[in-house]
């Protein structure tokens, strides 16, 4: 159940392409391409899983669709999405389920007990099943990378999703053509830099096994080890430990604050009178609460959250009692609290190390951190979104590459998984990722803004190494 529409006009478009001279054919000449349901196609609905947009076909193709067609691609189907694209939003977590009241649930083709991820879940399924060789999605907080990781296909954050990196590169070449700038002048004309993608210069690769916010599962930790070790031996690359600063701020404040900057007013307006999908019902009910009650609950929840964090820290050390400092000596009456904290504490941003030529190189991270989630597991924590949503907040190009699969040993080691906090969120996550033997596990490559070619080059190296080094560790 991954399709929402068949674009019948694709047959006519194919015939028209056949009449073109070779010199008139684009980079994607004759390539069938699937589109996420939200992409506008003339004469077809773009519903976002909402009944109010049913039977309201768009008057023209969207810019991305126009560019793809100008380059010779043939859009032939549209694919399923979660309602409002906020997938799944129980416990305010992002990027897991793919379900809406119009077309129902889309399941993972590799294991029907698992979700394909979202919000581009239908695209992930189409690519994984071989129904499409190239697709397009959108990624606000992991909406492409999560389905790609869950279904074992490849993505970049910009929109393409494919079965191999070369297909992504081909699509990016087409999207970075003059057609894009001509149709949307607000997009700068930046042709694909072949010299960056094809370079064989050694890279300085940042390596981050964990962000300290969400503990990787055994299969993800193994995937990172199996990827980083060959990188060190290949091409003279340097692999350098990298740590994420202030991840809690990025996930809990910048991401969530950006998604709900208007308090959810626009989201509630679009859902008025509509059936709310079970996957997002929890957050919709929260958004509908009166503002004074929201403020009160926010205060209470912060207290409970900190209390749980403190208790988890206590238990991690197996303490019985705590010996701590007494009260301080009396303050001077003219003391300024700014001297203690305000002026001496310097803000710390996310920093990339410079390479020998002054350029910032890619960084290797876990991707979705885990395998596909079990459909029944609805109470999923925001903690697991940290590995993908951070790069939406930072506006960094990122892509995922499947490198191995969950083994029986991974599953056995999962029995000892506690998470960093040992709270109910970690327990819910632990329950959701069980039973995944044989499912794909991916890693994520990240580069600085405007370095898509470098990100793709890195993904290609990871893909090649993964093919050469599959097997037991």
N, C-alpha and C positions, 0 to 999 in steps of 0.2 A: 504493500500500500504506500508507494512512494510518489506516485504521479497525481497531479491535479488537473492537467489539461494536455491535450495533444494539439499541436499547432499544424493543422491540416494544410496550411498554405506552404509548408516546407517543400512539398512536391513541386509546386510551381516555381519556387525559388531555386530548386535544384536544376530544373530545366533551363531557367534563365542563365544560371551560371555556366552551363554547358556551352552556351552560345558565345561566351566571352573569348576573346583572343588570349593567348598565353601571357602577353604583356599586360593584360588588364586584370589578371587574377591576383587576389590578395594572398597574404601569408597563411590564411586559414581556408584557402580554397577547398570547398567540398567537405569540410569537417563538420559532422553533426555535433551539435552542442546542446546540452540541457541547461535550463534556466531555473533558478530559484523562483518560487511563485511570486515574489515581490517585484521582479523585474517587469516593467511595462512592455507589453507586446500589443501592437495595434489590433483592436478587435477582440481582445481577450481580457478577462478579469484579472485583477491583482488584488487579492482579498485580504491577505495578512491574517487569514483565519477568522475574519469578522463577517457576520451576516449582512451588515449594512452595505458591504461592497459587492455583494452577489449581483450578478446580471447587470453590472455597470462596466462594460468593456472600455478600455482606455482608447483615446482617439489617435494616439501615435506611439511609436516605439520610444523607449527610453534611450538616453545617450549611449549607454554601454551596449545595448542591443543594436543600435545603429552602427556603432563602430565595428562590432563583430560581423555584422552583415556586410559592411563596406570592405572588410578584409576577407570575405568569401565564406564565412561560417554560415551554417544552416541550423538555426534554433528549431528544435522539433518537439520538445516537451517542456512542461513546467512541473516543478517538484514540490513536495509537501514541506510544510513549515509548522512550528508551534504557533498557537494563537498569540498575536501581538509580537512575535519573535522573541519574547522573554522566556527563555526555555532553560530548565523548568524553574518555576519561581516559588515552589514551596521552600520555606525557610530562606527565601531571598537568595537562592543560589542560581547560577547561570550556566546555560549551555548543555543540558543533559537530554531532556525529552523532546519528542517531536510529535505533537498532538494538537488537534483543534476540533471543535464541534462539527465542522463541515465535512472534513475528509477523514477524521478519526486518527488513530495512532499509526505511526510508522515504526516498525521494529527493526532491529539489527539483523541483517541477512546471515551473519555468521553465527548467530545464536539468538533465537526468537525470544528468549527470556531476557534479553538485554536491549537497551535503548541504542539507537544509532547516533544519539547526540543531537545538538541543535545549536543555532537555529536552522542551519542548512542541512538538516537531517536527511531530507529526501534526496539531496544531491549526493551525500555520502553513500547512500544505499545504491543509487543508480550507478555510481562509479565502481563500487565494490562488486556488484553483480555483473558488471560488463555491459550494462544497458546503455552506457554513455562512455565516451573516451575523454571528454572534456566538459566541465561544467562551470557554472558561475554561482557564487554565493555572496553573502555579506557577513561581516564580522565586527560586531559591536563590543562583545566581551567573550570572544572565543567561538562565535557562531559558525565559522568555517573550520577552524583548527580542531575543534572537539569532534565533529562528525568525521573529519579526516583521520583523526587518531583512533576513534572507536571502530571505524570501518576499514582501516588499513589502507587509506589512499593518501594523496599528498596535497598540500595547499600552501598558498601564501596569504597573508592577511588582506591583500588588495582585492581579492575576489575569485581568482581561478581555483579550481579543484580538479585534480587529474590523477592518473594511475602511475605517472612517472614524472621526474623533474623536467625532462626535455619538453614534455607537453606544456608544463607550466611556463617554461621559457618562451616557447612559441607563442603562447597566448599573451604573455607580457610584451613581447615584441609588437604584437598586433595592437594591443591597447595603448602602447606608448607611441603610436603613429601620429601623423599630422591630423588624421581624422578626429582624434579625441579633442585636440585643441580647437579645431575648426568648429566642432559641434558644441563644445563647452569652453569658451574663451577663458573662463576662470581657472582652468587646469593648465598649468605651464607646459609648454612643449619641451619635453625632455626625452629625446630618443633613447632607446635601449643601448646601454654602453657595452658593446661586445668585448672591448678590451678588458673590462673589469670581470665579466663572466668567464672569459676564456683564459684569464691570467693563471700562471702556475707559480706565482710568487708565494713563498711560505707565509702562513697566517699566524697571528697571535690570537689564540682562541680562548676566550674566557670560559671557565668550567664551573657550573653551579649545580651541585648535587641536590641542594635543598635551599629553599628561601627562608627556612626557620619558622614558617607560618603553618605549613602543611607537610606532614611527614610522607615521603614517597613510599609506595608499596614495594615489596621485594622485587616484583617484576620491573618496576620503573627504575629502581636503584641498579638492577642488573643491566638494564638497557643503557643506562648512562655509562656504566663501567665498560661495557662491550663496545661502546661508541668512542669513548675518550681514548682508550688504549691504542687502537689502530691509528687514530688521528695523530698521536704522538710519534708513531713510527713512520707515518706516510708524509712524504713531501717536505720534511724538515719543519713541520708545524710545531709551535710551542703551545702547550696547554697550561693555562694559568688559573689558579683558584680565584673565584670571584664570589663575592657575597652581596646580597641585596640589602640596601639600607631602607629602613622604615617601611617595610612591606605592609604593615597594618594600616598605615596612613593611606597608602595607595589604594588598597582594596576597600577598606571600610569607609573612607571619607571621600577620596577623589573619585573612585569609580561609582559608588552608590550615590554620592552627592550629584554626580553628573547625570546619571540615569534618571534620577528623581528630583531634578532641580526645581520643578514646579510643584513638588509634593504629589506627583502622580495625577494632576488635574487633566492633562491631555489624554493620558491612558484611560482614565475613568470616563471621559467624554466619549471616546471611541467605543467603549464597551457598554454604553448606556442602552438598555433594552436587549442586549445580546446574551446568549448563553455563555457562561464563563467556563472555560476548560478546567477540569480538576487540577491540572498541573500548575495553574497560576492562581487558583482560588484563594490560597492562603494570603498571598501578597495583596490581592485585590481587596480582600476583607480588611486587611490592615490599612490600606490606603483610604478606605471609606470611613474609618473612624474619625470622630470629631477632633479637630486640632488640639484642644486642651488635653484630651485623653492620649493622643499621640505623644505629646510632650511628657506627660506623666509616665507613660510606658517606656519611653526612651530613657528616662532617668532611672527607672526601676531596672530595666534590662542592662544598663551599663553597670549598675551595682552588682547584679547577679553575675554578669560576665566576668567582672574583675574578681569577684569572690571565687568563682569556679577556677579562674586562672591561678589564683593564690593557693587554693586547695590542691590543685594539680601539681604545682611546684613543690608544695610541702610533701605530698605523697611520693613524688618522683625521687625524693631524697630519703624516704622512709623515716621521717622525723617523728619523735615523740613529743618533744617540746622545743621551743625556740628561745635562744638567748640573744637579745638585741640591745641596742644602745638605749641609755636613759634619755630624759629630756636634755636639751642643750642648755648651756649657761644662758643667762639673761641677755637679750639683745640690747644694743645701744639704742637710745631713743631716736637718734638721727639716722639709723641704718636704712638703706634703700634695698628693697628686695631685688631690684634689677641687678645689683652686683652679684647676687647669688646665682641667678639663672638667666635673666633676660639678655644681658649684653655679652656674657662670656660664652654662651653656647652658640656655636656657629651652625648655621643650617647645612645639612649634608644632603647633597643631591646624588642621584644615581650616576656614577662616573664610569666611563669606559677607559681602559688603559690605552695609551697610544702605542702604535707599532713603531718599528725602527725608522719608518719613513714618515712618522707623524700622523698616520692614518689610524682610525679606530677599526678594529677587526671584529668579526662576529663572536657571539657568545653562545655556548651550548647549555640548554636548560632542559629539565624534564618538561613534557608537554602537558597533557591533561592530568598528569601525575598518576593516573590510574587507568584501569581497563574500563570497558563499557559498563555502565551501571545497570543493575537489575531494575526492571520496570516497577516492581512493587515498592522499591525503596524510595518513598516520597520525602521523608524528613532528612534532606541532604544539606550539609552545612556550607556556608559561604567560604569556609576555609579552603575548600578544594578549588575554588576559582582563582586563587592567587597566581598560579603559574601561567595562566593565559591572559587574564584581564589586565595584568600589569602593563603589558605592551600596547593595549588599547589606550590606557591612561597616558602612556608616554609617547604614543604615536610612532612606535618603532615598527619597521617591517619584520614580520616573523612568519615562519612556515614550519610545518611538521613533516617528518619522514618516518614511516614505520621501519623498525630495525630488527625486531624479533617478535616472539609470541610468548604468552604466559605458559610456564611449564608447571608440571605437577609439583616440583620442588618449590616454586614460587608460591603455589597455593598452600602447601604445607607450612611454609614460613609465615604466611599471612596469619596463621593462628596466633602468632605472638605479637601481632601488630597492635600497638596501643595508641599511636598518635602522639603528638607533642603535648597535648593537654589532658588526654585521658578522660574527656568529658563526653556528654551525650552526642555531640556533633561528630567526634572521632568514632564513636561506636556506630552511629548511623552510616557513616562512610564505610567503615569496615564491613558492615553487613551488606552494603550495596555492591561491593566489588568482588564478593566471593563467587565461586563457580565460573571462572573465566579461562580455564585451561584451553590453550589453543588460539585464543583471541589475540589480535595484534597489539603491540605496544610500540609507541612512537617516542621520538625525542624532538625537541624544538630548536630551531636555529633562529637567532635574532641578530639584527644589525641596526646601525644608527639610522635616523631619518634620511630618506632619499638614497639609501644604499640597497635598493631591491636587488640589483645585479649581484652584489656581494653576498647577500642572503641566499640567492639562488645558487651561486657558485658553491657556497658552503653546503647547502642541501644536496647538491649533486655529489660532492665528495662523500658526504655521509651515506647517501644512497649506494654509491659504488662500494664503499667499505663494508656496508651492511650485507651486501650481496656476497662479498668475498669472505666474510667472517661469520656467517650463520653457523649455528651449532652450539654444543654445550660450552660453557665458559671454561 
